[in-house]
Amino acid sequence: MRAPIWTRTAAAAVITLLAACTGTARLTNAWLSDLYHGPGFAKIIVLGVGEDGATRRLFEDSFTASLNRAGVQAYAGYALLPGVGDPTVEQVRQAAQHTGADGVLVTRLLRVERRTETTPGYVRTVPAYGYRGGFYGFYGRYRAVAVVTPPSTSSYDVAELETNLWALDADGTLVWSATSQSFSPGKVSELGNDLATEVSDALKAAGLLQGPKG
């Protein structure tokens, strides 16, 4: 029997985040399957980037907290799957059976691009007054002074990530997919918080999350 698509992808999705980026994380593209007609997801397993344990925990905790606030029961993958490497298909299946999860959210790093920006130099004129011999030597004659600002160059990293939501059905249906970008080097926890909020809001707007039941 052929393994579902989501399990084959999840097994290769947890990779090393070589350059964590933070600041403004934003979704750049999003896709919603027109073949999925199921209800919103109530229980979701989160698998995040990073082979080192600390990175993975920070990232998955951010997504779990954000989904929980949206009314979904979310489970951090590190709490369910042993080790810090790629989970096996069987391990993910067992985690789904143990939690009763109906979806798995997988985020992976696509690329990190170094960008360079150059700001051109410019000259501005500011007023100045002449002084001669202390206070009593002030003669108040206006003159202009040219202030020169040289060109400057700055470099920063842009991380592009992909987040996929898979249904834990027999076929492992890909329900929703999005790419996102985050700018400037920083902490993984900050990247996770920014991206988790963006993703949770998008999933909720698409009707893919079951809210709290009153």
C-alpha positions in Angstrom: 0.0 0.0 0.0 1.4 3.4 -1.0 2.1 5.7 1.9 -0.2 8.8 2.0 1.4 11.9 0.4 1.4 13.9 3.7 3.4 11.2 5.5 6.0 11.1 2.8 6.3 14.9 2.9 6.3 15.2 6.7 9.1 12.7 7.0 11.4 15.0 5.0 10.0 18.4 6.3 11.8 18.9 9.5 15.1 20.4 8.4 17.8 22.6 9.8 17.1 26.4 9.9 20.5 27.7 9.0 19.6 31.4 9.3 16.7 32.2 11.5 14.9 35.4 10.4 12.5 37.6 12.3 10.8 41.0 12.1 7.8 41.2 9.9 6.7 37.8 8.7 4.1 37.8 6.0 2.3 35.3 3.8 3.2 35.9 0.2 1.0 33.2 -1.5 -1.8 30.9 -0.2 -3.7 28.1 -1.9 -6.9 26.3 -0.8 -7.9 23.0 -2.3 -11.3 23.0 -4.0 -11.5 19.2 -3.5 -11.7 19.3 0.3 -15.3 19.7 1.6 -14.7 18.4 5.2 -15.3 20.4 8.4 -12.8 22.7 10.0 -10.0 21.0 11.8 -10.3 20.5 15.6 -7.1 18.7 16.5 -3.8 19.5 14.7 -0.3 18.1 15.1 2.4 20.8 14.5 5.7 19.9 12.9 8.3 22.7 12.6 11.7 23.6 11.2 14.9 22.8 13.0 16.8 19.6 13.7 18.2 20.9 16.9 15.9 20.4 19.8 15.7 23.9 21.1 14.9 25.4 17.7 12.2 22.9 17.1 10.6 23.3 20.5 10.5 27.1 20.2 8.9 27.0 16.8 6.3 24.4 17.5 5.4 26.0 20.8 4.6 29.2 19.0 2.3 27.5 16.5 0.7 25.4 19.1 -0.1 28.4 21.3 -1.5 30.4 18.4 -3.8 27.5 17.2 -5.0 27.0 20.8 -6.0 30.6 21.0 -8.0 30.1 17.8 -10.0 27.4 19.6 -8.1 24.4 18.1 -6.5 21.6 20.1 -2.9 21.7 18.9 0.0 19.3 19.7 3.7 20.1 19.4 5.4 17.4 17.4 8.4 17.2 19.7 6.1 16.1 22.6 4.8 13.2 20.5 7.7 12.1 18.3 11.0 10.8 19.8 14.3 12.4 18.9 15.0 15.5 16.9 15.5 14.1 13.4 13.0 13.4 10.7 10.0 11.4 12.1 9.1 8.1 10.3 5.8 7.5 8.7 4.8 5.0 11.4 5.7 7.5 14.2 3.5 10.2 12.7 0.6 7.7 12.2 0.9 6.5 15.9 0.9 10.1 17.1 -2.3 10.8 15.1 -3.9 7.7 16.6 -2.9 8.6 20.1 -4.2 12.2 19.9 -7.1 11.7 17.6 -5.7 14.5 15.4 -7.5 15.2 12.2 -4.8 17.4 10.6 -1.0 17.9 10.5 0.6 21.3 9.9 4.1 21.1 8.5 6.4 24.1 8.0 9.7 23.8 6.2 12.4 26.2 5.1 12.6 26.7 1.3 15.6 29.0 1.1 17.5 31.9 2.8 18.5 34.7 0.4 21.1 37.4 1.3 20.0 40.7 -0.1 22.0 43.9 -0.3 20.7 47.5 -0.5 22.7 50.6 -1.3 21.5 54.0 -0.2 23.0 56.8 -2.5 24.8 59.6 -0.9 23.5 63.2 -0.9 24.4 66.7 0.0 22.2 69.1 2.0 22.7 72.7 2.9 22.2 73.9 6.5 22.3 77.5 7.9 25.2 78.6 10.0 26.3 81.8 11.7 29.8 83.3 12.1 31.4 84.1 15.4 34.3 86.4 16.0 36.0 86.9 19.4 33.4 85.3 21.8 29.9 86.6 22.6 30.6 90.3 21.7 32.2 89.3 18.5 28.9 87.7 17.2 28.2 89.4 13.9 25.1 87.4 13.0 25.9 87.1 9.3 24.1 84.2 7.7 26.1 81.7 5.7 25.4 78.2 4.3 27.2 75.1 5.1 27.1 72.0 2.9 26.8 68.7 4.8 27.8 65.6 2.8 26.3 62.2 3.6 28.2 59.3 1.9 26.6 56.3 0.3 25.8 53.4 2.6 25.3 49.6 2.0 23.4 47.2 4.2 22.8 43.5 3.9 20.0 41.4 5.4 18.6 37.8 5.1 15.2 36.9 3.7 13.9 33.5 4.7 11.2 31.9 2.6 9.2 29.1 4.2 6.4 26.8 3.2 3.5 25.8 5.5 1.2 22.9 4.5 -2.0 21.7 6.2 -2.8 18.0 5.5 -5.9 16.1 6.4 -5.3 12.9 8.3 -7.6 10.9 6.1 -6.9 7.8 4.1 -5.4 9.7 1.2 -3.5 12.4 3.2 -5.2 15.3 1.3 -3.3 18.5 1.0 -5.9 21.1 2.1 -4.0 24.4 2.3 -0.6 25.6 1.4 1.2 28.9 1.8 4.6 30.5 1.4 5.9 33.2 3.7 8.8 35.5 4.0 10.6 36.9 7.1 13.2 39.6 7.1 16.4 40.3 9.1 18.4 38.0 11.3 16.9 37.4 14.7 15.5 34.8 17.2 13.7 31.7 16.1 11.0 32.4 18.8 10.2 35.7 17.3 10.0 34.2 13.8 7.7 31.5 15.1 5.4 34.0 16.9 5.1 36.2 13.8 4.5 33.4 11.4 2.2 31.4 13.7 -0.1 34.5 13.9 -0.2 35.0 10.2 -0.9 31.3 9.5 -3.6 30.9 12.2 -5.4 34.0 11.0 -5.3 32.8 7.4 -6.6 29.3 8.3 -9.4 30.8 10.4 -10.4 33.1 7.6 -10.5 30.2 5.2 -12.9 28.3 7.6 -10.4 25.5 8.2 -10.3 25.8 12.0 -13.1 24.8 14.4 -13.6 27.4 16.9 -14.5 26.8 20.6 -17.9 25.2 21.1 -20.2 27.0 23.4 
